[in-house]
Amino acid sequence: MATKELKGLSDQELIDKIKEEKAALNKSVLNHAISPVENPSKIREDRRNIARMLTEVTNRKKASKK
């Protein structure tokens, strides 16, 4: 998910999206542990997307405190 798309989401939508992505990542990691995933780089991409979303949440919190 691109940063531009993240900025368009509300705070609650962003938090919900993070929860969904974390659940999907956990499922992917477990599936990969059992049998190799076709595209293992997708796990890395998912982790990075979650980090982008968490960064956006942090930036919003910092902006609201100022």
mmCIF file of the N, C-alpha and C atoms, coordinates in Angstrom:
data_MODEL
# 
_entry.id   MODEL 
# 
loop_
_atom_site.group_PDB 
_atom_site.id 
_atom_site.type_symbol 
_atom_site.label_atom_id 
_atom_site.label_alt_id 
_atom_site.label_comp_id 
_atom_site.label_asym_id 
_atom_site.label_entity_id 
_atom_site.label_seq_id 
_atom_site.pdbx_PDB_ins_code 
_atom_site.Cartn_x 
_atom_site.Cartn_y 
_atom_site.Cartn_z 
_atom_site.occupancy 
_atom_site.B_iso_or_equiv 
_atom_site.pdbx_formal_charge 
_atom_site.auth_seq_id 
_atom_site.auth_comp_id 
_atom_site.auth_asym_id 
_atom_site.auth_atom_id 
_atom_site.pdbx_PDB_model_num 
ATOM 1   N N  . MET A 1 1  ? 0.842  -1.160  0.000  1.00 0.00 ? 1  MET A N  1 
ATOM 2   C CA . MET A 1 1  ? 0.000  0.000   0.000  1.00 0.00 ? 1  MET A CA 1 
ATOM 3   C C  . MET A 1 1  ? 0.896  1.235   0.000  1.00 0.00 ? 1  MET A C  1 
ATOM 4   N N  . ALA A 1 2  ? 0.618  2.142   -0.868 1.00 0.00 ? 2  ALA A N  1 
ATOM 5   C CA . ALA A 1 2  ? 1.436  3.339   -1.016 1.00 0.00 ? 2  ALA A CA 1 
ATOM 6   C C  . ALA A 1 2  ? 1.149  4.337   0.103  1.00 0.00 ? 2  ALA A C  1 
ATOM 7   N N  . THR A 1 3  ? 2.118  5.178   0.371  1.00 0.00 ? 3  THR A N  1 
ATOM 8   C CA . THR A 1 3  ? 1.985  6.176   1.424  1.00 0.00 ? 3  THR A CA 1 
ATOM 9   C C  . THR A 1 3  ? 0.837  7.126   1.140  1.00 0.00 ? 3  THR A C  1 
ATOM 10  N N  . LYS A 1 4  ? 0.627  7.469   -0.120 1.00 0.00 ? 4  LYS A N  1 
ATOM 11  C CA . LYS A 1 4  ? -0.477 8.359   -0.484 1.00 0.00 ? 4  LYS A CA 1 
ATOM 12  C C  . LYS A 1 4  ? -1.817 7.750   -0.093 1.00 0.00 ? 4  LYS A C  1 
ATOM 13  N N  . GLU A 1 5  ? -1.954 6.447   -0.282 1.00 0.00 ? 5  GLU A N  1 
ATOM 14  C CA . GLU A 1 5  ? -3.198 5.769   0.073  1.00 0.00 ? 5  GLU A CA 1 
ATOM 15  C C  . GLU A 1 5  ? -3.403 5.768   1.581  1.00 0.00 ? 5  GLU A C  1 
ATOM 16  N N  . LEU A 1 6  ? -2.312 5.629   2.329  1.00 0.00 ? 6  LEU A N  1 
ATOM 17  C CA . LEU A 1 6  ? -2.407 5.603   3.781  1.00 0.00 ? 6  LEU A CA 1 
ATOM 18  C C  . LEU A 1 6  ? -2.865 6.945   4.336  1.00 0.00 ? 6  LEU A C  1 
ATOM 19  N N  . LYS A 1 7  ? -2.409 8.017   3.736  1.00 0.00 ? 7  LYS A N  1 
ATOM 20  C CA . LYS A 1 7  ? -2.772 9.349   4.213  1.00 0.00 ? 7  LYS A CA 1 
ATOM 21  C C  . LYS A 1 7  ? -4.247 9.632   3.986  1.00 0.00 ? 7  LYS A C  1 
ATOM 22  N N  . GLY A 1 8  ? -4.867 8.937   3.045  1.00 0.00 ? 8  GLY A N  1 
ATOM 23  C CA . GLY A 1 8  ? -6.279 9.141   2.751  1.00 0.00 ? 8  GLY A CA 1 
ATOM 24  C C  . GLY A 1 8  ? -7.204 8.399   3.701  1.00 0.00 ? 8  GLY A C  1 
ATOM 25  N N  . LEU A 1 9  ? -6.668 7.484   4.504  1.00 0.00 ? 9  LEU A N  1 
ATOM 26  C CA . LEU A 1 9  ? -7.488 6.712   5.423  1.00 0.00 ? 9  LEU A CA 1 
ATOM 27  C C  . LEU A 1 9  ? -7.680 7.472   6.731  1.00 0.00 ? 9  LEU A C  1 
ATOM 28  N N  . SER A 1 10 ? -8.814 7.228   7.369  1.00 0.00 ? 10 SER A N  1 
ATOM 29  C CA . SER A 1 10 ? -9.035 7.820   8.685  1.00 0.00 ? 10 SER A CA 1 
ATOM 30  C C  . SER A 1 10 ? -8.216 7.039   9.708  1.00 0.00 ? 10 SER A C  1 
ATOM 31  N N  . ASP A 1 11 ? -8.144 7.562   10.924 1.00 0.00 ? 11 ASP A N  1 
ATOM 32  C CA . ASP A 1 11 ? -7.360 6.901   11.972 1.00 0.00 ? 11 ASP A CA 1 
ATOM 33  C C  . ASP A 1 11 ? -7.894 5.498   12.258 1.00 0.00 ? 11 ASP A C  1 
ATOM 34  N N  . GLN A 1 12 ? -9.192 5.371   12.388 1.00 0.00 ? 12 GLN A N  1 
ATOM 35  C CA . GLN A 1 12 ? -9.781 4.066   12.701 1.00 0.00 ? 12 GLN A CA 1 
ATOM 36  C C  . GLN A 1 12 ? -9.601 3.080   11.554 1.00 0.00 ? 12 GLN A C  1 
ATOM 37  N N  . GLU A 1 13 ? -9.769 3.544   10.327 1.00 0.00 ? 13 GLU A N  1 
ATOM 38  C CA . GLU A 1 13 ? -9.565 2.670   9.172  1.00 0.00 ? 13 GLU A CA 1 
ATOM 39  C C  . GLU A 1 13 ? -8.125 2.172   9.121  1.00 0.00 ? 13 GLU A C  1 
ATOM 40  N N  . LEU A 1 14 ? -7.197 3.041   9.457  1.00 0.00 ? 14 LEU A N  1 
ATOM 41  C CA . LEU A 1 14 ? -5.783 2.680   9.444  1.00 0.00 ? 14 LEU A CA 1 
ATOM 42  C C  . LEU A 1 14 ? -5.488 1.626   10.513 1.00 0.00 ? 14 LEU A C  1 
ATOM 43  N N  . ILE A 1 15 ? -6.032 1.798   11.693 1.00 0.00 ? 15 ILE A N  1 
ATOM 44  C CA . ILE A 1 15 ? -5.828 0.832   12.769 1.00 0.00 ? 15 ILE A CA 1 
ATOM 45  C C  . ILE A 1 15 ? -6.438 -0.519  12.403 1.00 0.00 ? 15 ILE A C  1 
ATOM 46  N N  . ASP A 1 16 ? -7.629 -0.502  11.816 1.00 0.00 ? 16 ASP A N  1 
ATOM 47  C CA . ASP A 1 16 ? -8.266 -1.746  11.381 1.00 0.00 ? 16 ASP A CA 1 
ATOM 48  C C  . ASP A 1 16 ? -7.442 -2.438  10.308 1.00 0.00 ? 16 ASP A C  1 
ATOM 49  N N  . LYS A 1 17 ? -6.903 -1.660  9.386  1.00 0.00 ? 17 LYS A N  1 
ATOM 50  C CA . LYS A 1 17 ? -6.078 -2.212  8.300  1.00 0.00 ? 17 LYS A CA 1 
ATOM 51  C C  . LYS A 1 17 ? -4.809 -2.855  8.865  1.00 0.00 ? 17 LYS A C  1 
ATOM 52  N N  . ILE A 1 18 ? -4.221 -2.229  9.881  1.00 0.00 ? 18 ILE A N  1 
ATOM 53  C CA . ILE A 1 18 ? -3.023 -2.794  10.508 1.00 0.00 ? 18 ILE A CA 1 
ATOM 54  C C  . ILE A 1 18 ? -3.346 -4.150  11.128 1.00 0.00 ? 18 ILE A C  1 
ATOM 55  N N  . LYS A 1 19 ? -4.470 -4.237  11.832 1.00 0.00 ? 19 LYS A N  1 
ATOM 56  C CA . LYS A 1 19 ? -4.864 -5.508  12.450 1.00 0.00 ? 19 LYS A CA 1 
ATOM 57  C C  . LYS A 1 19 ? -5.054 -6.590  11.400 1.00 0.00 ? 19 LYS A C  1 
ATOM 58  N N  . GLU A 1 20 ? -5.719 -6.245  10.294 1.00 0.00 ? 20 GLU A N  1 
ATOM 59  C CA . GLU A 1 20 ? -5.950 -7.212  9.221  1.00 0.00 ? 20 GLU A CA 1 
ATOM 60  C C  . GLU A 1 20 ? -4.626 -7.690  8.614  1.00 0.00 ? 20 GLU A C  1 
ATOM 61  N N  . GLU A 1 21 ? -3.729 -6.739  8.362  1.00 0.00 ? 21 GLU A N  1 
ATOM 62  C CA . GLU A 1 21 ? -2.448 -7.080  7.747  1.00 0.00 ? 21 GLU A CA 1 
ATOM 63  C C  . GLU A 1 21 ? -1.579 -7.925  8.672  1.00 0.00 ? 21 GLU A C  1 
ATOM 64  N N  . LYS A 1 22 ? -1.614 -7.636  9.972  1.00 0.00 ? 22 LYS A N  1 
ATOM 65  C CA . LYS A 1 22 ? -0.841 -8.437  10.926 1.00 0.00 ? 22 LYS A CA 1 
ATOM 66  C C  . LYS A 1 22 ? -1.357 -9.869  10.968 1.00 0.00 ? 22 LYS A C  1 
ATOM 67  N N  . ALA A 1 23 ? -2.672 -10.027 10.935 1.00 0.00 ? 23 ALA A N  1 
ATOM 68  C CA . ALA A 1 23 ? -3.263 -11.365 10.939 1.00 0.00 ? 23 ALA A CA 1 
ATOM 69  C C  . ALA A 1 23 ? -2.878 -12.126 9.672  1.00 0.00 ? 23 ALA A C  1 
ATOM 70  N N  . ALA A 1 24 ? -2.916 -11.441 8.545  1.00 0.00 ? 24 ALA A N  1 
ATOM 71  C CA . ALA A 1 24 ? -2.546 -12.074 7.278  1.00 0.00 ? 24 ALA A CA 1 
ATOM 72  C C  . ALA A 1 24 ? -1.062 -12.449 7.265  1.00 0.00 ? 24 ALA A C  1 
ATOM 73  N N  . LEU A 1 25 ? -0.220 -11.586 7.840  1.00 0.00 ? 25 LEU A N  1 
ATOM 74  C CA . LEU A 1 25 ? 1.211  -11.867 7.904  1.00 0.00 ? 25 LEU A CA 1 
ATOM 75  C C  . LEU A 1 25 ? 1.474  -13.091 8.776  1.00 0.00 ? 25 LEU A C  1 
ATOM 76  N N  . ASN A 1 26 ? 0.825  -13.154 9.935  1.00 0.00 ? 26 ASN A N  1 
ATOM 77  C CA . ASN A 1 26 ? 1.006  -14.316 10.808 1.00 0.00 ? 26 ASN A CA 1 
ATOM 78  C C  . ASN A 1 26 ? 0.604  -15.602 10.100 1.00 0.00 ? 26 ASN A C  1 
ATOM 79  N N  . LYS A 1 27 ? -0.484 -15.544 9.374  1.00 0.00 ? 27 LYS A N  1 
ATOM 80  C CA . LYS A 1 27 ? -0.948 -16.722 8.640  1.00 0.00 ? 27 LYS A CA 1 
ATOM 81  C C  . LYS A 1 27 ? 0.065  -17.119 7.560  1.00 0.00 ? 27 LYS A C  1 
ATOM 82  N N  . SER A 1 28 ? 0.608  -16.132 6.861  1.00 0.00 ? 28 SER A N  1 
ATOM 83  C CA . SER A 1 28 ? 1.593  -16.403 5.817  1.00 0.00 ? 28 SER A CA 1 
ATOM 84  C C  . SER A 1 28 ? 2.863  -17.015 6.391  1.00 0.00 ? 28 SER A C  1 
ATOM 85  N N  . VAL A 1 29 ? 3.307  -16.494 7.526  1.00 0.00 ? 29 VAL A N  1 
ATOM 86  C CA . VAL A 1 29 ? 4.521  -17.008 8.163  1.00 0.00 ? 29 VAL A CA 1 
ATOM 87  C C  . VAL A 1 29 ? 4.310  -18.451 8.609  1.00 0.00 ? 29 VAL A C  1 
ATOM 88  N N  . LEU A 1 30 ? 3.165  -18.736 9.191  1.00 0.00 ? 30 LEU A N  1 
ATOM 89  C CA . LEU A 1 30 ? 2.882  -20.114 9.615  1.00 0.00 ? 30 LEU A CA 1 
ATOM 90  C C  . LEU A 1 30 ? 2.805  -21.059 8.420  1.00 0.00 ? 30 LEU A C  1 
ATOM 91  N N  . ASN A 1 31 ? 2.152  -20.612 7.359  1.00 0.00 ? 31 ASN A N  1 
ATOM 92  C CA . ASN A 1 31 ? 2.072  -21.443 6.157  1.00 0.00 ? 31 ASN A CA 1 
ATOM 93  C C  . ASN A 1 31 ? 3.447  -21.676 5.557  1.00 0.00 ? 31 ASN A C  1 
ATOM 94  N N  . HIS A 1 32 ? 4.288  -20.673 5.611  1.00 0.00 ? 32 HIS A N  1 
ATOM 95  C CA . HIS A 1 32 ? 5.645  -20.793 5.070  1.00 0.00 ? 32 HIS A CA 1 
ATOM 96  C C  . HIS A 1 32 ? 6.480  -21.764 5.906  1.00 0.00 ? 32 HIS A C  1 
ATOM 97  N N  . ALA A 1 33 ? 6.231  -21.807 7.212  1.00 0.00 ? 33 ALA A N  1 
ATOM 98  C CA . ALA A 1 33 ? 6.966  -22.726 8.083  1.00 0.00 ? 33 ALA A CA 1 
ATOM 99  C C  . ALA A 1 33 ? 6.593  -24.174 7.799  1.00 0.00 ? 33 ALA A C  1 
ATOM 100 N N  . ILE A 1 34 ? 5.343  -24.391 7.426  1.00 0.00 ? 34 ILE A N  1 
ATOM 101 C CA . ILE A 1 34 ? 4.871  -25.746 7.156  1.00 0.00 ? 34 ILE A CA 1 
ATOM 102 C C  . ILE A 1 34 ? 5.316  -26.216 5.776  1.00 0.00 ? 34 ILE A C  1 
ATOM 103 N N  . SER A 1 35 ? 5.053  -25.412 4.781  1.00 0.00 ? 35 SER A N  1 
ATOM 104 C CA . SER A 1 35 ? 5.486  -25.731 3.423  1.00 0.00 ? 35 SER A CA 1 
ATOM 105 C C  . SER A 1 35 ? 5.890  -24.424 2.746  1.00 0.00 ? 35 SER A C  1 
ATOM 106 N N  . PRO A 1 36 ? 6.960  -24.446 1.978  1.00 0.00 ? 36 PRO A N  1 
ATOM 107 C CA . PRO A 1 36 ? 7.453  -23.195 1.379  1.00 0.00 ? 36 PRO A CA 1 
ATOM 108 C C  . PRO A 1 36 ? 6.391  -22.479 0.543  1.00 0.00 ? 36 PRO A C  1 
ATOM 109 N N  . VAL A 1 37 ? 6.342  -21.173 0.740  1.00 0.00 ? 37 VAL A N  1 
ATOM 110 C CA . VAL A 1 37 ? 5.411  -20.333 -0.001 1.00 0.00 ? 37 VAL A CA 1 
ATOM 111 C C  . VAL A 1 37 ? 5.988  -20.109 -1.394 1.00 0.00 ? 37 VAL A C  1 
ATOM 112 N N  . GLU A 1 38 ? 5.108  -19.926 -2.353 1.00 0.00 ? 38 GLU A N  1 
ATOM 113 C CA . GLU A 1 38 ? 5.530  -19.731 -3.730 1.00 0.00 ? 38 GLU A CA 1 
ATOM 114 C C  . GLU A 1 38 ? 6.402  -18.488 -3.886 1.00 0.00 ? 38 GLU A C  1 
ATOM 115 N N  . ASN A 1 39 ? 6.034  -17.418 -3.185 1.00 0.00 ? 39 ASN A N  1 
ATOM 116 C CA . ASN A 1 39 ? 6.763  -16.167 -3.290 1.00 0.00 ? 39 ASN A CA 1 
ATOM 117 C C  . ASN A 1 39 ? 7.125  -15.678 -1.880 1.00 0.00 ? 39 ASN A C  1 
ATOM 118 N N  . PRO A 1 40 ? 8.261  -16.106 -1.330 1.00 0.00 ? 40 PRO A N  1 
ATOM 119 C CA . PRO A 1 40 ? 8.605  -15.735 0.042  1.00 0.00 ? 40 PRO A CA 1 
ATOM 120 C C  . PRO A 1 40 ? 8.895  -14.244 0.230  1.00 0.00 ? 40 PRO A C  1 
ATOM 121 N N  . SER A 1 41 ? 9.189  -13.528 -0.838 1.00 0.00 ? 41 SER A N  1 
ATOM 122 C CA . SER A 1 41 ? 9.445  -12.098 -0.700 1.00 0.00 ? 41 SER A CA 1 
ATOM 123 C C  . SER A 1 41 ? 8.166  -11.339 -0.343 1.00 0.00 ? 41 SER A C  1 
ATOM 124 N N  . LYS A 1 42 ? 7.007  -11.968 -0.517 1.00 0.00 ? 42 LYS A N  1 
ATOM 125 C CA . LYS A 1 42 ? 5.742  -11.342 -0.138 1.00 0.00 ? 42 LYS A CA 1 
ATOM 126 C C  . LYS A 1 42 ? 5.684  -11.137 1.373  1.00 0.00 ? 42 LYS A C  1 
ATOM 127 N N  . ILE A 1 43 ? 6.303  -12.026 2.147  1.00 0.00 ? 43 ILE A N  1 
ATOM 128 C CA . ILE A 1 43 ? 6.329  -11.886 3.600  1.00 0.00 ? 43 ILE A CA 1 
ATOM 129 C C  . ILE A 1 43 ? 7.079  -10.607 3.971  1.00 0.00 ? 43 ILE A C  1 
ATOM 130 N N  . ARG A 1 44 ? 8.202  -10.368 3.333  1.00 0.00 ? 44 ARG A N  1 
ATOM 131 C CA . ARG A 1 44 ? 8.981  -9.161  3.591  1.00 0.00 ? 44 ARG A CA 1 
ATOM 132 C C  . ARG A 1 44 ? 8.187  -7.918  3.195  1.00 0.00 ? 44 ARG A C  1 
ATOM 133 N N  . GLU A 1 45 ? 7.529  -7.994  2.057  1.00 0.00 ? 45 GLU A N  1 
ATOM 134 C CA . GLU A 1 45 ? 6.719  -6.872  1.582  1.00 0.00 ? 45 GLU A CA 1 
ATOM 135 C C  . GLU A 1 45 ? 5.585  -6.559  2.564  1.00 0.00 ? 45 GLU A C  1 
ATOM 136 N N  . ASP A 1 46 ? 4.950  -7.596  3.090  1.00 0.00 ? 46 ASP A N  1 
ATOM 137 C CA . ASP A 1 46 ? 3.867  -7.405  4.056  1.00 0.00 ? 46 ASP A CA 1 
ATOM 138 C C  . ASP A 1 46 ? 4.388  -6.761  5.341  1.00 0.00 ? 46 ASP A C  1 
ATOM 139 N N  . ARG A 1 47 ? 5.548  -7.214  5.811  1.00 0.00 ? 47 ARG A N  1 
ATOM 140 C CA . ARG A 1 47 ? 6.140  -6.614  7.014  1.00 0.00 ? 47 ARG A CA 1 
ATOM 141 C C  . ARG A 1 47 ? 6.426  -5.138  6.804  1.00 0.00 ? 47 ARG A C  1 
ATOM 142 N N  . ARG A 1 48 ? 6.936  -4.808  5.653  1.00 0.00 ? 48 ARG A N  1 
ATOM 143 C CA . ARG A 1 48 ? 7.257  -3.412  5.354  1.00 0.00 ? 48 ARG A CA 1 
ATOM 144 C C  . ARG A 1 48 ? 5.997  -2.558  5.237  1.00 0.00 ? 48 ARG A C  1 
ATOM 145 N N  . ASN A 1 49 ? 4.938  -3.123  4.676  1.00 0.00 ? 49 ASN A N  1 
ATOM 146 C CA . ASN A 1 49 ? 3.671  -2.388  4.584  1.00 0.00 ? 49 ASN A CA 1 
ATOM 147 C C  . ASN A 1 49 ? 3.107  -2.096  5.977  1.00 0.00 ? 49 ASN A C  1 
ATOM 148 N N  . ILE A 1 50 ? 3.211  -3.073  6.870  1.00 0.00 ? 50 ILE A N  1 
ATOM 149 C CA . ILE A 1 50 ? 2.756  -2.865  8.244  1.00 0.00 ? 50 ILE A CA 1 
ATOM 150 C C  . ILE A 1 50 ? 3.577  -1.763  8.899  1.00 0.00 ? 50 ILE A C  1 
ATOM 151 N N  . ALA A 1 51 ? 4.880  -1.784  8.671  1.00 0.00 ? 51 ALA A N  1 
ATOM 152 C CA . ALA A 1 51 ? 5.748  -0.746  9.231  1.00 0.00 ? 51 ALA A CA 1 
ATOM 153 C C  . ALA A 1 51 ? 5.376  0.628   8.690  1.00 0.00 ? 51 ALA A C  1 
ATOM 154 N N  . ARG A 1 52 ? 5.038  0.726   7.414  1.00 0.00 ? 52 ARG A N  1 
ATOM 155 C CA . ARG A 1 52 ? 4.613  2.003   6.833  1.00 0.00 ? 52 ARG A CA 1 
ATOM 156 C C  . ARG A 1 52 ? 3.346  2.518   7.514  1.00 0.00 ? 52 ARG A C  1 
ATOM 157 N N  . MET A 1 53 ? 2.410  1.592   7.760  1.00 0.00 ? 53 MET A N  1 
ATOM 158 C CA . MET A 1 53 ? 1.159  1.984   8.405  1.00 0.00 ? 53 MET A CA 1 
ATOM 159 C C  . MET A 1 53 ? 1.407  2.439   9.836  1.00 0.00 ? 53 MET A C  1 
ATOM 160 N N  . LEU A 1 54 ? 2.256  1.720   10.562 1.00 0.00 ? 54 LEU A N  1 
ATOM 161 C CA . LEU A 1 54 ? 2.565  2.107   11.934 1.00 0.00 ? 54 LEU A CA 1 
ATOM 162 C C  . LEU A 1 54 ? 3.286  3.455   11.974 1.00 0.00 ? 54 LEU A C  1 
ATOM 163 N N  . THR A 1 55 ? 4.127  3.716   10.986 1.00 0.00 ? 55 THR A N  1 
ATOM 164 C CA . THR A 1 55 ? 4.814  5.000   10.899 1.00 0.00 ? 55 THR A CA 1 
ATOM 165 C C  . THR A 1 55 ? 3.808  6.122   10.683 1.00 0.00 ? 55 THR A C  1 
ATOM 166 N N  . GLU A 1 56 ? 2.830  5.885   9.852  1.00 0.00 ? 56 GLU A N  1 
ATOM 167 C CA . GLU A 1 56 ? 1.798  6.896   9.606  1.00 0.00 ? 56 GLU A CA 1 
ATOM 168 C C  . GLU A 1 56 ? 1.004  7.175   10.881 1.00 0.00 ? 56 GLU A C  1 
ATOM 169 N N  . VAL A 1 57 ? 0.693  6.145   11.644 1.00 0.00 ? 57 VAL A N  1 
ATOM 170 C CA . VAL A 1 57 ? -0.022 6.330   12.912 1.00 0.00 ? 57 VAL A CA 1 
ATOM 171 C C  . VAL A 1 57 ? 0.825  7.172   13.859 1.00 0.00 ? 57 VAL A C  1 
ATOM 172 N N  . THR A 1 58 ? 2.111  6.864   13.952 1.00 0.00 ? 58 THR A N  1 
ATOM 173 C CA . THR A 1 58 ? 3.015  7.625   14.820 1.00 0.00 ? 58 THR A CA 1 
ATOM 174 C C  . THR A 1 58 ? 3.106  9.071   14.381 1.00 0.00 ? 58 THR A C  1 
ATOM 175 N N  . ASN A 1 59 ? 3.211  9.314   13.086 1.00 0.00 ? 59 ASN A N  1 
ATOM 176 C CA . ASN A 1 59 ? 3.292  10.681  12.577 1.00 0.00 ? 59 ASN A CA 1 
ATOM 177 C C  . ASN A 1 59 ? 2.023  11.466  12.885 1.00 0.00 ? 59 ASN A C  1 
ATOM 178 N N  . ARG A 1 60 ? 0.881  10.810  12.800 1.00 0.00 ? 60 ARG A N  1 
ATOM 179 C CA . ARG A 1 60 ? -0.383 11.480  13.104 1.00 0.00 ? 60 ARG A CA 1 
ATOM 180 C C  . ARG A 1 60 ? -0.454 11.836  14.587 1.00 0.00 ? 60 ARG A C  1 
ATOM 181 N N  . LYS A 1 61 ? 0.011  10.931  15.452 1.00 0.00 ? 61 LYS A N  1 
ATOM 182 C CA . LYS A 1 61 ? 0.002  11.206  16.887 1.00 0.00 ? 61 LYS A CA 1 
ATOM 183 C C  . LYS A 1 61 ? 0.916  12.380  17.211 1.00 0.00 ? 61 LYS A C  1 
ATOM 184 N N  . LYS A 1 62 ? 2.079  12.412  16.591 1.00 0.00 ? 62 LYS A N  1 
ATOM 185 C CA . LYS A 1 62 ? 3.018  13.520  16.830 1.00 0.00 ? 62 LYS A CA 1 
ATOM 186 C C  . LYS A 1 62 ? 2.430  14.842  16.337 1.00 0.00 ? 62 LYS A C  1 
ATOM 187 N N  . ALA A 1 63 ? 1.756  14.805  15.195 1.00 0.00 ? 63 ALA A N  1 
ATOM 188 C CA . ALA A 1 63 ? 1.174  16.032  14.629 1.00 0.00 ? 63 ALA A CA 1 
ATOM 189 C C  . ALA A 1 63 ? 0.027  16.547  15.503 1.00 0.00 ? 63 ALA A C  1 
ATOM 190 N N  . SER A 1 64 ? -0.721 15.644  16.116 1.00 0.00 ? 64 SER A N  1 
ATOM 191 C CA . SER A 1 64 ? -1.846 16.072  16.934 1.00 0.00 ? 64 SER A CA 1 
ATOM 192 C C  . SER A 1 64 ? -1.384 16.659  18.276 1.00 0.00 ? 64 SER A C  1 
ATOM 193 N N  . LYS A 1 65 ? -0.188 16.307  18.738 1.00 0.00 ? 65 LYS A N  1 
ATOM 194 C CA . LYS A 1 65 ? 0.332  16.820  20.006 1.00 0.00 ? 65 LYS A CA 1 
ATOM 195 C C  . LYS A 1 65 ? 0.860  18.245  19.860 1.00 0.00 ? 65 LYS A C  1 
ATOM 196 N N  . LYS A 1 66 ? 1.242  18.641  18.667 1.00 0.00 ? 66 LYS A N  1 
ATOM 197 C CA . LYS A 1 66 ? 1.823  19.972  18.466 1.00 0.00 ? 66 LYS A CA 1 
ATOM 198 C C  . LYS A 1 66 ? 0.792  21.051  18.508 1.00 0.00 ? 66 LYS A C  1 
# 
